[in-house]
Amino acid sequence: MHEGLLLVVGSVGLGCIFGSFLNALSFRFNTGRGMGGRSRCMHCGHTLAAVDLVPVLSYVFLRGRCRYCEGHVSPQYPLVELLAGLLSLGIFLQFSSVMGFFDGAAFLYQPFLWFQCAYFLLIWLTILFIVVYDLRHQIIPWSASLLLAALTFGALFLSSLQNLPSFSVVVPSLWPLLAGPLLASPLFLISLVSGGRWMGWGDSIFELSLGWLLGLTAGLTALMLSFWIGAAVGIALMLSAQRPLSFVVGRFTMNSEIPFAPFLALGAVLAYFFHVNLFSTLPSLF
């Protein structure tokens, strides 16, 4: 019991730390700045101390301001850290349920379970980085897209949960392999017809990865949900004077482009973690 609670708290804390790294990466990626060197305040340039960089807690205790110049700190920092923590918790809960939710001692002695947790957490952290970067810059980096595609394709060859905790790989059947290309093809055609104006090219690669991650029926569910949610948000933005997400991408106007990757990721979260599947009655081979 105690081991399980410690693992729950540890998984959230570790995820928040990874989220802090993703924040730094989203600000520095493709800017010529490396990931080395101390973090600095974006307003006054003061080097931040360790106490200023505690994920989520520093933002709360400092009330969203720099300790040195009182400049406002973007809410992106605690939000991404918290999301990463929740993703880490979700992965832990999913895989620990194989051994029994609070059987922490048993979980600790399953090395392949740890490996799968780490592998799928890396997948979801990559998805989170793509979402954050797309919100900030309205583009999905090719390097992140290709990394995600490689990770999700590799996940097809990991043994299923029923085979844990043995170290083994499986040869995936045809439909899981085809799920990615089939689900990505509509987005690719939209990009092709519009020359990339209606749908970014990176979205089709992103969906290719999500198809391999989720499978055909859950992936199709996630894709449909992403279009429905995206349409609802688009209508809400046109009808409302409020501007959600403005702290990330600036204020929206009628001519603003709305990044689609966040909606794809949200649909994937609903399908993967909450097991939403509108096509679960289809034959199991799908």
N, C-alpha and C positions, 0 to 999 in steps of 0.2 A: 504493500500500500504506500509506504513512505517513498520507496524507490520510484513508483509510478508518478507520484506528485512532483518529486524532484525532476524527473524527466520532462514532465509537462512544463514546469517553470523554466527548466533549462532550454527546452526547445524554443519557447517564446523568446527568451533572452538572446539565444544564439541567432534566431531569425532577425531580431531587431538590430543586432550588430551587423549582420549581412546587409540589412536595409540601409544602415549608415554608409556602408561602402558603396552601395548602389547609388545613393544620393551624390556622393562625391564623383562617382563615375559618370553620372548623367550630366554633371556640370562641366567635367573636364574632358570628356570624350570628344575627339575630333577638334580640339582646341589647340593642340600642340603642347598642352601641359600634361606631364606624366602623373602617375598616381603617387609618386614619392613626394616628400616634403610635408611640412606641417600645414594643417588647415588654418585658414585666415578668414576673418570677417570680411564679407563682400563690401561693406560700407566703409570701414575705417582701415582695413588691412591688418589689424592687430592679430598676432598669432594666438590661436585659441589654446587654452590649457585643457588638460584631460577632463577636468570637471565641467567644461563647457561642451563636451562632446559625448556625454552619456546619452545613449539613444532614448528618445521620448522624454525622459525625466528632465534633462537639461532644459529642453524647450518649455516644459511645464513650470519648472521652478523659476526660470528666468522670464516667464510670461511672454515668450516669443520675441525677446529683445536681446541684442548683444550686450554682454556684461560691461563692455568698455565704452561704447558710443551710444547705446540705447537705440541703435538702428533696428528696424523690424527684421525678424528672421522669417523666411518663407515657411508657411505651413506645410510645404512639400516635405520638409525634413521629418517631422514626427509622423506624418501620414504614411510616407513610404516605409519608414522604420516599423510602424505598427502593422502595416499590411504584410511586410516580410515576416514579422513575428507570427501573424495569424496563418500565413502560408506554411511556415515551419511547424506550427502546432497541428495544422490540418494534415500534413504529411505524417507526422508522428502518430496521430490518432488513427489514421488509416492503416498504417503498417503495424502498429502495436496491437491492433484488434485481432491480428492473427494469433498472437500468443495470449490474448486476454488483456483487456484494457489497462488494468492497474497492476499487471504482473511484471513490475519493473525489473525484478531480479532475473526472470526468464528472458526478458527483452535484452538485457545487458549481455547475455551470453549467446546471442544470435548474430554472428558477424555479418552474415549475408543480409540480414534484416537491416543492419546499420548501413551496409553498402547501398541497398535499395533506397533507404530513406535519404541518404546523401545524394544519390543520383537523381531522384525525382525532385528533391529540393533544389538542386542545381537547375533542373529544367524550369521549375516555377519561378525561381529568382531571375532567370534569363527572360522569361515572359514578363515579369514585373519591370525589368529594366527596359524592355522594348516599349512597354506601355508608357512609362515615365518619359522616355526619350521622345516618343511619338507625340505625346502631349506638349512637350516643351518645344519641339522643333518641327513638328508635322512631317516627319520622315522616320522610316525604320532603317537603322544601319544595316548594311548588307552583312557585315561581319557577325552581328548579333543574330540575324536571321539564319545564316548558314550554320552558326554554332547550335542554335535551337533545332534546326533540321537534323543535324548530325546526332544530337542527343536523343531526340524523339525516335529517330530511326533505330538507334542503338537500343532503345528501350524495348523495341519489338522483339529483341532476341533474349531479353532477360526472362528467367523462369517465372511462371505465374505464381500468385500468392499461395496457391495450394501446394506448391512444391517447396516452399520455404521450410527450413532454413538451409537447404542444400545449395551449394554453389553449382549452378548449371545454367545453360542457355538452351533456348528452343529455337527451332526454325519456324518462323511465323507462317501461317497459312496465307492464301492468296488475298482474301478480303482485307485483313489488317494492312497488308502492304499497299493495296489499291486505295484504301480509305483516304490517305493524304492527297494523292493526285486527283481523285474524283471530287473531293470537297474543295480543293483549290481551283479546279478548272473554271467554275462560274466567276470567281473573282478575277482570274487571269483573263477571261474573255471580256469582262467589263473594262479592265485596264487596257486590253488590246484595242477594243472598239473606240474607247475614249482617248487613247494615246496617253493614259495615265492621269487624265484630268478628273474622272469620276471616282477612280479607285487607284490608290498607289500600288506600284508593282510589288513593294515589300509586303503588302497585305496578303497577296496570294502565296508567297513563301511562308508567311506566318501561318496561314490556314493549312498549308501543306503539313507543317509541323503539328498543328493541333489535331489534324486528322489522324496522324500516326499515333499521337498521344491518347486520343479518345476512342478511336475505332469509328466505324462507319455510322452506326445508329446514334451513338452519343455525340459524335462529331457533327452529324447533320442536325441534331437537336441544338447543339451549341451554336451552329451557324445561323439557324432560324431565329433563335433567341437574340443573337447579336443584331440581326436586321430589325427585329421588332423593337428592341430596346433603343437602338440607334434612331429609328424612326420616331419613337416617342420623345426622345431627348431633343431631336431636331425640331419637332413641332413645338415642344415646350420652349425652346430657345427663341423661336419666331414669335410666339404669343406672349412671352413674358419679358419684362424689362430687366429681370434678374439675369445675371451672367454667371452660371455655375462654372467652376474650374478656372475662373479668371486669374487666380493666383498662379496658375501654371502656364497658361498660354495667352494671357492677355484677354481683353474684352472681345466678345463675339459681336459681329454685325450680321446683317442679312447675307453678306457676301463671304462670310468667314467659311473656311474649310474646317470640317470637324474630323479629327483623326478617328479612324475606324478600328485601329488595333485595340483600344480600351474596350470596345463593345465585343470584339471577338474574344478577348481575354475574359470578360465578365460571363459570356455564354459558356466558355470553357470551365470556369470556376463552378458554375451551377451544375454542369454535367459531370464534372470530375469529383467534386467534393460533396455535392448534395444529391448526386445520382439522379438528376433530372434526365429523363429519356422519353421523348414523345413517341419513339418507335420501338419500344421494348418488346412489342408483340411480334415483331418480324422474326424470321428464323434466326437461330443463334449463330449461324455461320457468318452473319453480317456484323 
